[in-house]
Amino acid sequence: MYGVVFHQMVYLPRMDKIMRTHFAPVGASNWPYITDILRERQALTLVDSSFVMTNSIAHAPNVLDVGGLHIKPGQPLTKDIGNFVSSFAEHGIIYFAMGTYINADLLGDWRVEHLIRLFGTLKQGVLWKTDSPELKDRLPSNVKISNWFPQNDVLANPSCRLFITHGGVHSAFESIYHGVPMLIIPVFADQKQNGQRAHEVGYGEAINFDTFEYEELSDKLQAVLFQTKYKSTVQHLSNVYKSSPVHPLQKAISGIEYVIRTGGAAHLKTKATDLPWYQLLLLDVIGFCLILLGLILYVVYRTGGILLNLVYGNQNQSTVKVKQSVNKKKQ
């Protein structure tokens, strides 16, 4: 319910504004509100999701899961990165990246200190993606930093043993695809949910961004790095993902081409798109159930009151008669 309301009240108004701004040259100012467009003209929905990241979900035929369509087979690393990785061939490397927006300055000094201290105790090499070159003088010799690494190629490299990440959905897809277990430090949005999923399924662990301590960081890193259950689980998921009959990119292309060939694929649309919002959210059903429950409780209350009056009323009358009889005898 919260997600639906937030979507209607926050996301869609912003999307509508962006649409009218960028498509103004083709008359977007006269277009219907984006909700009406989505309801009446949306032929196909491509969802950035996959069953390897979520539980299985039933979709309408015009909704396709295409999560991970951006992933490609890994390419050889550049000479500089490749030489660093090769120097840790025996123990492998750890890749650490917190996405586009979370750099060392946003991590905070105490988190950075925990990370640097821990990395210095490892036999593995660490590739750390960060826009904070001032960290270079504080780093142990087994850590290499850069403002960019070819993430897909690094994760695809056989030497990559662990991915420390914020848990963004694209990063998670790439890590699962290449069979690399994760240590997730979620910050916002769906990242916490992705971290919880990694823990529950067993392909990684998650750490609370606000409260994690050095001991927790060290314990969970060591667990994911050395306990074989994490690696075996993520390799199984990788095999499941790669064994899908159709690659997500091809699924998306085929879906789009099908819509074009059938003139909009109106036959695939669900009748739910024609329902009023209160019916779509089952508010009418919930309201009916609440009214029915209220009527039942009212009937029970009134019936109970009548029964109590009958029982205690008769008892009171009997008591009065007994008292009157006793009084007459005394007289």
Secondary structure as UniProt FT lines:
FT   HELIX           2..6
FT   HELIX           7..11
FT   HELIX           12..22
FT   HELIX           24..26
FT   HELIX           28..30
FT   HELIX           34..41
FT   STRAND          45..47
FT   TURN            51..53
FT   TURN            61..62
FT   STRAND          63..65
FT   TURN            67..70
FT   HELIX           79..86
FT   TURN            87..91
FT   STRAND          93..97
FT   TURN            99..101
FT   HELIX           104..107
FT   HELIX           109..119
FT   TURN            120..121
FT   STRAND          125..129
FT   HELIX           133..138
FT   TURN            141..142
FT   STRAND          143..146
FT   HELIX           151..156
FT   TURN            158..159
FT   STRAND          160..165
FT   HELIX           169..177
FT   TURN            178..179
FT   STRAND          182..184
FT   TURN            189..190
FT   HELIX           191..201
FT   STRAND          204..206
FT   TURN            209..211
FT   HELIX           214..226
FT   HELIX           228..242
FT   HELIX           248..261
FT   TURN            262..263
FT   HELIX           266..268
FT   HELIX           271..274
FT   HELIX           277..280
FT   TURN            281..282
FT   HELIX           283..330
//
